[in-house]
Amino acid sequence: MFAIIVSCLLVSACHGSTLRNRRFPDDFIFGVSTAAYQIEGGWNEDGKGESIWDHLTRTNPTAVKDVSNGNIAADSYHNYKRDVEMMRELGLDAYRFSLSWARILPTGMANEVNPAGVAYYNNLINEMMKYNITPIVGLYHWDLPQKLQDLGGFTNPLIVTWFEDYARVVFRSFGDRVKMFITFNEPREICLEGYGSTSKAPILNSTAVGTYLCAKNLLMAHAAAYHIYDKEFRSSQNGRCGITISVHDYAPATNSTEDVFAAEVARQGEWALYADPIYSAEGGFPKELADKIAVKSAQQGYPRSRLPAFTEEEKVFVRGSSDFFGLNHYTGYLVSATTHELVPKPSLWDDMDVRMYKNATWPKSAASWLAMAPNSLYNVMIHLKARYNNPVIYVTENGWSTRSQGGLIDDDRIRYYRAALENVLDALDAGVNLKGYMAWSLMDNFEWLQGYTERYGLYQVNYSDPMRTRTPRKSAFVYKHIIKHRAVDYEYEPETMVMTIDEGH
């Protein structure tokens, strides 16, 4: 059965010839995404402060698979005009990128604003605006100023005030041109992987409480920034403010009641922990997960739940604090209630007490966690539609990993994108309030603890060249064709691998 589903996903045999020619709406936004630390370089130039990733790669370099760092990366700090030229070559409607908090506020505090950092982002935004490319700006993509981490980072409730101050500087500096802000990228990866394990900086590995302290403080910081925008800037800037959450598909391994419940617990632990407080009618953390954490905490001798509760006032403050749902999606999992893996105790994984795994038939990428799960993007959008009363959704990341030596012919990435965009069309047909899609990523980048061993770029970056030359992969031509024709064409094959700018776009 799974092989049949995967076959449909890969060749779109599930769609008739008429459906293959379905068009994306004329106002549907196509873009790409990047993140500051992964591409900018210039790590200590022009007054920039140290981030937690600067600190990690400097003090613990072997934590990164190839002992590399983002000191130069793709050097977008010096090559932003080439980056915008690539956007023009692709015919993009929008570009989602993040700001480096430490480049704008070197110590993290708003008493010292770095003019050179503000100027860099102004130059990038202005270059995009010249060509009618819409900037979508993320305030935070995992690179906290180290000075704030020294004070506890997201485990310190004062992060709410620090982020609020930073957000005000950002809105004031760029909001006259930027009309779409994203406060945080992927709370799960920030909190679970950075504070509750060893997968991301700052590698705090506080498995018992790190994830949960971070989750509440981050959500309060997000809401504080949203309310600042709403009260102080929206009337004059006429923009929107939201958050991006990574949502994978968690399907029950069987139709048993136990596995169906296990899948819901997995959703709650992996992403609804961060989404329910904002988007659900009730507000606060998901009930089933919160109950399981409370029971486990009591069994482990804690005087109260390891998950800090929201007060009723805090629930109201956080609930509804987003103008859209930024959706990052890559893959899916099967969830079982009957087979469990060895996990740290106490931890979120132990609190959920479920097993998540992939079907062996799903095509695999270079990343161990990323496989092509059938119709996973469609499934999560349908679920979000039902769970949160059909919110406005933007797919803010979706992509495929190849090996560093993979070269320019990336047919597996093309298969992935075409399947994902068929899912987008299916979701639009099903009434999902979906407004845009951003591919990850514009170019190869520093892939966190994997360094440069994995590549996600539509453009290949030559890291041995001091100029960091960018060259389009085959997938870049296919994505350009999709954007230009507003349709997924399975018969299209690039006639040349030389990218040019379509001035008529």
C-alpha positions as CSV (number, residue, x, y, z in Angstrom):
1,M,0.0,0.0,0.0
2,F,2.7,2.5,0.9
3,A,4.6,1.7,-2.3
4,I,1.5,2.6,-4.3
5,I,1.1,5.9,-2.4
6,V,4.7,6.8,-2.9
7,S,4.5,6.0,-6.6
8,C,1.6,8.4,-6.9
9,L,3.5,11.0,-5.0
10,L,6.6,10.7,-7.2
11,V,5.0,10.7,-10.6
12,S,1.7,12.4,-9.7
13,A,-0.1,9.4,-11.3
14,C,-2.9,10.2,-8.8
15,H,-3.7,13.3,-10.9
16,G,-5.2,13.2,-14.3
17,S,-3.8,15.2,-17.2
18,T,-6.4,17.9,-16.5
19,L,-5.4,18.3,-12.9
20,R,-1.7,18.4,-13.8
21,N,-2.4,21.7,-15.6
22,R,-4.1,23.3,-12.6
23,R,-3.0,26.9,-12.1
24,F,-1.9,28.6,-9.0
25,P,-4.0,31.8,-8.3
26,D,-2.5,35.0,-9.8
27,D,-2.1,36.5,-6.4
28,F,-0.4,33.4,-4.9
29,I,3.0,34.4,-3.7
30,F,6.1,32.3,-4.7
31,G,9.3,32.9,-2.8
32,V,12.4,31.4,-1.2
33,S,13.7,31.5,2.3
34,T,17.1,31.9,4.0
35,A,18.5,32.6,7.5
36,A,21.0,35.2,8.7
37,Y,23.6,33.0,10.3
38,Q,23.5,30.4,7.5
39,I,24.3,32.8,4.7
40,E,25.5,36.2,5.8
41,G,29.1,35.7,7.1
42,G,30.7,38.9,8.3
43,W,30.4,37.4,11.7
44,N,32.4,40.1,13.5
45,E,32.4,43.0,11.0
46,D,31.2,46.5,11.4
47,G,30.2,46.3,15.0
48,K,28.3,43.0,15.0
49,G,28.1,41.3,18.3
50,E,28.6,37.6,19.0
51,S,25.7,35.2,18.6
52,I,25.2,31.8,20.2
53,W,26.3,30.2,16.9
54,D,29.4,32.3,16.7
55,H,30.1,31.3,20.2
56,L,29.4,27.6,19.7
57,T,31.5,27.2,16.5
58,R,34.4,29.2,18.2
59,T,34.4,27.4,21.5
60,N,33.2,24.0,20.5
61,P,34.1,23.5,16.8
62,T,33.9,19.7,16.8
63,A,30.2,19.9,17.6
64,V,29.8,20.6,13.9
65,K,30.1,17.6,11.7
66,D,32.7,19.0,9.3
67,V,34.2,21.4,12.0
68,S,33.0,24.3,9.9
69,N,31.3,27.6,10.8
70,G,29.3,30.5,9.5
71,N,32.1,33.1,9.7
72,I,31.9,33.6,6.0
73,A,29.2,31.2,4.8
74,A,27.8,32.4,1.5
75,D,29.1,35.9,2.3
76,S,25.8,37.5,1.7
77,Y,26.9,40.4,3.8
78,H,29.1,41.4,0.8
79,N,27.1,39.7,-1.9
80,Y,23.5,40.9,-1.3
81,K,23.2,42.4,-4.7
82,R,24.0,39.1,-6.3
83,D,21.4,37.5,-4.0
84,V,18.8,39.9,-5.3
85,E,19.9,39.2,-8.9
86,M,19.2,35.5,-8.2
87,M,15.8,36.4,-7.0
88,R,15.2,38.3,-10.2
89,E,16.5,35.3,-12.3
90,L,14.0,33.1,-10.6
91,G,11.2,35.6,-11.0
92,L,10.3,35.5,-7.3
93,D,7.4,37.4,-5.8
94,A,8.9,37.5,-2.3
95,Y,12.1,36.7,-0.3
96,R,11.9,35.6,3.3
97,F,15.1,36.3,5.3
98,S,16.0,36.8,8.9
99,L,17.8,39.6,10.7
100,S,20.7,38.9,13.0
101,W,19.7,40.3,16.4
102,A,23.4,40.7,17.3
103,R,24.1,42.6,14.1
104,I,21.5,45.2,15.0
105,L,21.9,45.2,18.8
106,P,25.5,43.9,19.5
107,T,24.8,43.2,23.1
108,G,21.2,42.2,22.6
109,M,20.0,45.3,24.5
110,A,18.3,48.2,22.8
111,N,20.5,50.9,24.4
112,E,23.1,50.3,21.6
113,V,21.9,50.2,18.1
114,N,24.5,49.3,15.4
115,P,24.1,51.7,12.5
116,A,26.1,49.5,10.1
117,G,23.8,46.6,10.9
118,V,20.7,48.6,10.2
119,A,22.3,49.9,7.0
120,Y,23.0,46.4,5.7
121,Y,19.4,45.4,6.0
122,N,18.2,48.7,4.6
123,N,20.5,48.1,1.6
124,L,19.1,44.6,1.0
125,I,15.5,45.7,1.4
126,N,15.9,48.7,-0.9
127,E,17.6,46.5,-3.5
128,M,14.7,44.1,-3.4
129,M,12.1,47.0,-3.6
130,K,13.8,48.3,-6.8
131,Y,12.6,45.1,-8.5
132,N,9.2,44.7,-6.8
133,I,10.3,41.7,-4.7
134,T,8.4,41.6,-1.4
135,P,10.6,41.4,1.7
136,I,9.3,39.0,4.4
137,V,11.4,39.6,7.5
138,G,12.1,37.2,10.3
139,L,13.2,38.8,13.6
140,Y,14.8,35.6,15.0
141,H,16.2,32.5,13.3
142,W,18.1,30.8,16.1
143,D,21.0,33.2,16.5
144,L,20.5,34.8,20.0
145,P,23.1,37.3,21.1
146,Q,25.6,35.5,23.3
147,K,25.3,38.2,25.9
148,L,21.7,37.3,26.4
149,Q,22.4,33.6,26.5
150,D,24.9,34.3,29.3
151,L,21.9,35.6,31.3
152,G,19.9,32.5,30.6
153,G,18.5,33.2,27.2
154,F,15.0,31.8,26.7
155,T,15.0,30.3,30.2
156,N,15.0,33.8,31.6
157,P,11.5,35.5,31.7
158,L,13.3,38.8,31.0
159,I,13.7,37.6,27.4
160,V,10.2,38.9,26.9
161,T,11.3,42.4,27.5
162,W,14.6,42.1,25.6
163,F,12.8,40.8,22.5
164,E,10.1,43.4,22.9
165,D,12.8,46.1,22.8
166,Y,14.5,44.5,19.8
167,A,11.2,44.2,17.9
168,R,10.5,47.9,18.4
169,V,13.8,48.8,16.9
170,V,13.1,46.5,13.9
171,F,9.6,47.8,13.3
172,R,10.8,51.4,13.5
173,S,13.8,50.8,11.2
174,F,12.2,48.7,8.4
175,G,8.4,48.8,8.8
176,D,7.9,51.6,6.3
177,R,8.8,49.1,3.6
178,V,8.4,45.7,5.2
179,K,4.8,44.7,5.5
180,M,5.2,41.1,6.7
181,F,7.1,40.3,9.9
182,I,7.7,36.9,11.5
183,T,8.7,37.0,15.1
184,F,10.3,33.6,15.6
185,N,11.3,30.8,13.3
186,E,10.5,27.3,14.6
187,P,10.0,27.4,18.4
188,R,10.4,23.6,18.6
189,E,13.9,23.8,17.2
190,I,14.8,26.7,19.5
191,C,13.4,25.1,22.6
192,L,13.5,21.3,22.3
193,E,16.7,21.2,20.2
194,G,18.6,24.1,21.8
195,Y,17.5,23.9,25.4
196,G,16.1,20.4,25.8
197,S,18.8,18.5,23.9
198,T,22.1,18.8,22.1
199,S,20.9,19.3,18.5
200,K,21.2,23.1,18.3
201,A,23.0,26.0,20.0
202,P,23.2,26.7,22.9
203,I,23.2,22.9,23.5
204,L,21.9,23.4,27.0
205,N,20.6,19.8,27.2
206,S,18.2,20.6,30.1
207,T,15.9,17.7,29.2
208,A,13.7,18.0,32.2
209,V,12.6,21.7,32.0
210,G,14.6,23.5,29.3
211,T,12.1,22.8,26.5
212,Y,9.1,24.0,28.7
213,L,10.7,27.1,30.2
214,C,11.8,28.2,26.7
215,A,8.3,27.4,25.3
216,K,6.4,29.7,27.7
217,N,8.9,32.5,27.6
218,L,9.2,32.4,23.8
219,L,5.4,32.5,23.4
220,M,5.2,35.5,25.8
221,A,8.0,37.3,23.9
222,H,6.2,36.6,20.6
223,A,2.9,38.0,21.9
224,A,4.7,41.0,23.3
225,A,6.2,41.8,19.9
226,Y,2.9,41.2,18.2
227,H,1.0,43.6,20.5
228,I,3.7,46.3,20.1
229,Y,3.2,46.1,16.3
230,D,-0.5,46.1,16.7
231,K,-0.6,49.1,19.0
232,E,2.3,51.2,17.9
233,F,3.0,50.5,14.2
234,R,0.1,48.8,12.4
235,S,-2.0,52.0,11.8
236,S,0.9,53.8,10.1
237,Q,2.7,50.8,8.5
238,N,-0.3,48.7,7.5
239,G,1.6,45.4,7.8
240,R,1.1,42.0,9.4
241,C,2.9,40.1,12.1
242,G,3.0,36.4,12.7
243,I,5.1,33.4,13.7
244,T,6.5,30.4,11.8
245,I,6.1,26.9,13.3
246,S,7.6,23.7,12.0
247,V,4.7,21.2,11.5
248,H,5.5,17.7,10.3
249,D,2.8,15.1,9.6
250,Y,2.2,12.7,12.4
251,A,0.0,9.8,11.3
252,P,-1.1,6.8,13.5
253,A,0.8,3.7,12.6
254,T,-2.6,1.8,12.7
255,N,-6.2,2.7,13.1
256,S,-6.2,1.5,16.7
257,T,-7.5,3.9,19.4
258,E,-4.1,3.8,21.1
259,D,-2.2,4.8,18.0
260,V,-4.7,7.5,17.0
261,F,-4.3,9.0,20.5
262,A,-0.5,8.6,20.3
263,A,-0.4,10.5,17.0
264,E,-2.3,13.4,18.7
265,V,0.1,13.4,21.6
266,A,3.0,13.6,19.1
267,R,1.4,16.6,17.4
268,Q,1.0,18.3,20.7
269,G,4.5,17.7,21.9
270,E,6.2,18.4,18.5
271,W,4.3,21.6,17.4
272,A,0.9,22.3,19.1
273,L,2.8,23.1,22.3
274,Y,3.7,26.3,20.5
275,A,0.7,26.7,18.2
276,D,-2.3,26.0,20.5
277,P,-1.6,28.9,22.8
278,I,-1.8,31.3,19.8
279,Y,-4.3,29.7,17.5
280,S,-6.7,27.6,19.5
281,A,-10.0,29.0,20.9
282,E,-9.2,27.9,24.4
283,G,-5.6,29.1,24.6
284,G,-2.9,27.7,26.8
285,F,-0.8,24.5,26.3
286,P,-2.5,21.4,24.8
287,K,-4.5,19.6,27.5
288,E,-3.6,16.0,26.8
289,L,0.1,16.7,26.7
290,A,-0.1,19.0,29.8
291,D,-1.9,16.2,31.7
292,K,0.8,13.7,30.8
293,I,3.6,16.0,31.9
294,A,1.8,16.7,35.2
295,V,1.4,13.0,35.9
296,K,5.0,12.2,35.0
297,S,6.3,15.1,37.1
298,A,4.5,13.9,40.1
299,Q,5.8,10.3,39.6
300,Q,9.3,11.8,39.4
301,G,9.0,13.6,42.7
302,Y,8.5,17.2,41.4
303,P,6.3,19.4,43.6
304,R,4.6,20.7,40.5
305,S,4.4,20.1,36.8
306,R,7.6,20.7,34.9
307,L,5.5,22.5,32.3
308,P,4.8,26.1,33.6
309,A,1.2,27.0,33.2
310,F,-0.2,30.2,31.7
311,T,-2.3,32.3,33.9
312,E,-5.7,33.3,32.5
313,E,-4.4,36.7,31.8
314,E,-1.4,35.3,30.0
315,K,-3.7,33.0,27.9
316,V,-5.6,36.0,26.7
317,F,-2.3,37.9,26.0
318,V,-1.0,35.1,23.8
319,R,-4.2,33.9,22.2
320,G,-4.8,35.4,18.7
321,S,-1.4,37.1,18.6
322,S,-0.7,36.3,14.9
323,D,-2.1,37.5,11.6
324,F,-1.1,34.3,9.8
325,F,0.3,30.9,10.4
326,G,3.8,30.5,9.0
327,L,4.2,26.8,8.2
328,N,7.6,25.1,7.8
329,H,7.1,21.6,6.5
330,Y,9.5,18.9,5.3
331,T,8.4,15.4,6.2
332,G,6.2,13.1,8.1
333,Y,6.2,10.3,10.7
334,L,4.2,7.2,11.7
335,V,3.4,7.1,15.4
336,S,3.0,4.1,17.5
337,A,1.7,3.8,21.1
338,T,3.0,0.3,21.6
339,T,6.7,0.4,20.7
340,H,9.0,2.9,22.5
341,E,12.5,4.0,22.1
342,L,15.1,4.6,24.9
343,V,14.9,8.3,25.7
344,P,16.3,10.6,28.5
345,K,14.1,10.7,31.6
346,P,12.7,13.2,32.4
347,S,12.3,14.8,28.9
348,L,9.6,15.8,26.4
349,W,10.1,12.4,24.6
350,D,9.5,10.5,27.8
351,D,6.5,12.7,28.6
352,M,4.9,12.0,25.2
353,D,5.8,8.3,25.6
354,V,5.2,7.4,21.9
355,R,7.4,6.1,19.1
356,M,7.8,8.1,15.9
357,Y,9.4,6.5,12.8
358,K,9.4,6.5,9.0
359,N,8.2,3.9,6.6
360,A,11.2,2.2,4.9
361,T,9.8,2.7,1.4
362,W,9.7,6.5,1.6
363,P,12.5,8.1,-0.5
364,K,15.3,9.5,1.6
365,S,17.3,12.7,1.4
366,A,20.9,13.4,2.6
367,A,19.5,14.4,5.9
368,S,18.7,11.4,8.2
369,W,15.4,12.9,9.4
370,L,14.1,14.0,5.9
371,A,12.2,11.5,3.8
372,M,9.4,12.1,1.2
373,A,6.3,11.1,3.2
374,P,3.3,10.8,0.9
375,N,1.0,13.8,0.8
376,S,2.4,15.1,4.1
377,L,2.2,18.8,3.2
378,Y,-1.4,18.4,2.2
379,N,-2.2,16.4,5.4
380,V,-0.8,19.0,7.7
381,M,-2.6,21.9,6.0
382,I,-5.9,20.1,6.2
383,H,-5.3,19.4,9.8
384,L,-4.4,23.1,10.5
385,K,-7.6,24.1,8.7
386,A,-9.8,22.0,10.9
387,R,-7.9,22.6,14.2
388,Y,-7.6,26.3,14.0
389,N,-10.7,27.4,12.0
390,N,-8.9,27.8,8.6
391,P,-6.2,30.4,9.4
392,V,-4.3,32.3,6.8
393,I,-1.3,30.1,6.0
394,Y,2.0,30.8,4.3
395,V,4.3,27.8,3.6
396,T,7.5,29.6,4.8
397,E,9.9,26.7,4.3
398,N,9.8,23.5,2.3
399,G,12.9,21.8,0.8
400,W,15.1,18.8,0.2
401,S,18.7,18.0,1.2
402,T,21.4,16.6,-1.0
403,R,25.0,15.7,-0.3
404,S,27.7,18.3,-0.6
405,Q,29.2,16.6,-3.7
406,G,25.8,16.4,-5.4
407,G,26.4,18.8,-8.2
408,L,23.9,20.7,-10.3
409,I,21.6,17.9,-11.4
410,D,19.2,17.5,-8.6
411,D,16.3,15.5,-9.9
412,D,15.3,14.2,-6.5
413,R,14.8,17.8,-5.3
414,I,12.7,18.5,-8.4
415,R,10.5,15.4,-7.6
416,Y,10.1,16.6,-4.1
417,Y,9.1,20.2,-5.1
418,R,6.7,19.0,-7.7
419,A,5.0,16.6,-5.3
420,A,4.8,19.3,-2.6
421,L,3.4,21.9,-5.0
422,E,0.7,19.3,-6.1
423,N,-0.1,19.1,-2.4
424,V,-0.4,22.9,-2.4
425,L,-2.8,22.8,-5.3
426,D,-4.8,20.0,-3.6
427,A,-5.0,22.1,-0.4
428,L,-6.2,25.2,-2.4
429,D,-8.9,23.0,-4.0
430,A,-9.9,21.9,-0.5
431,G,-10.4,25.4,0.7
432,V,-7.3,25.9,2.7
433,N,-6.6,29.6,3.2
434,L,-3.2,29.4,1.7
435,K,-1.5,32.5,0.3
436,G,2.0,31.6,-0.5
437,Y,4.9,29.1,-0.8
438,M,8.6,29.7,0.0
439,A,11.2,27.1,-1.1
440,W,14.1,26.4,1.2
441,S,16.5,27.6,0.1
442,L,17.7,30.2,-2.3
443,M,21.3,29.0,-2.0
444,D,23.4,26.5,-0.2
445,N,24.1,27.5,3.4
446,F,25.7,26.5,6.7
447,E,23.4,23.7,7.8
448,W,23.9,24.1,11.6
449,L,25.5,21.1,13.2
450,Q,25.8,19.4,9.8
451,G,28.0,22.2,8.5
452,Y,28.4,22.2,4.8
453,T,27.9,18.4,4.4
454,E,24.3,18.9,3.3
455,R,22.9,21.3,0.6
456,Y,19.4,22.7,0.2
457,G,20.1,25.4,-2.3
458,L,18.4,26.1,-5.6
459,Y,21.8,27.7,-6.3
460,Q,25.0,25.9,-5.6
461,V,27.6,27.9,-3.6
462,N,31.3,27.3,-4.3
463,Y,32.8,27.6,-0.9
464,S,36.4,27.2,-2.2
465,D,36.0,30.4,-4.2
466,P,36.6,33.5,-2.2
467,M,33.8,35.2,-4.2
468,R,31.4,32.4,-3.1
469,T,30.2,32.0,-6.7
470,R,26.5,31.0,-7.0
471,T,25.4,28.7,-9.8
472,P,21.8,27.6,-10.5
473,R,21.0,23.9,-10.1
474,K,18.5,22.2,-12.4
475,S,15.8,22.7,-9.7
476,A,16.2,26.5,-10.0
477,F,15.2,26.3,-13.7
478,V,12.2,24.1,-12.8
479,Y,11.1,26.4,-10.0
480,K,11.4,29.4,-12.3
481,H,9.2,27.7,-14.8
482,I,6.6,26.9,-12.2
483,I,6.5,30.5,-11.0
484,K,6.4,31.9,-14.6
485,H,3.6,29.6,-15.8
486,R,1.8,29.3,-12.4
487,A,1.6,25.5,-12.9
488,V,3.5,22.3,-12.3
489,D,4.7,21.0,-15.6
490,Y,6.1,17.4,-15.4
491,E,7.2,17.5,-19.0
492,Y,9.4,20.6,-18.7
493,E,13.2,20.0,-19.0
494,P,15.6,22.9,-19.0
495,E,17.2,23.3,-22.4
496,T,20.1,25.2,-21.0
497,M,21.7,25.6,-17.5
498,V,22.4,29.3,-18.0
499,M,20.0,31.5,-15.9
500,T,18.9,34.8,-17.2
501,I,16.6,37.5,-15.9
502,D,13.1,37.7,-17.4
503,E,12.6,41.5,-17.4
504,G,9.0,41.0,-18.3
505,H,8.2,39.3,-15.0
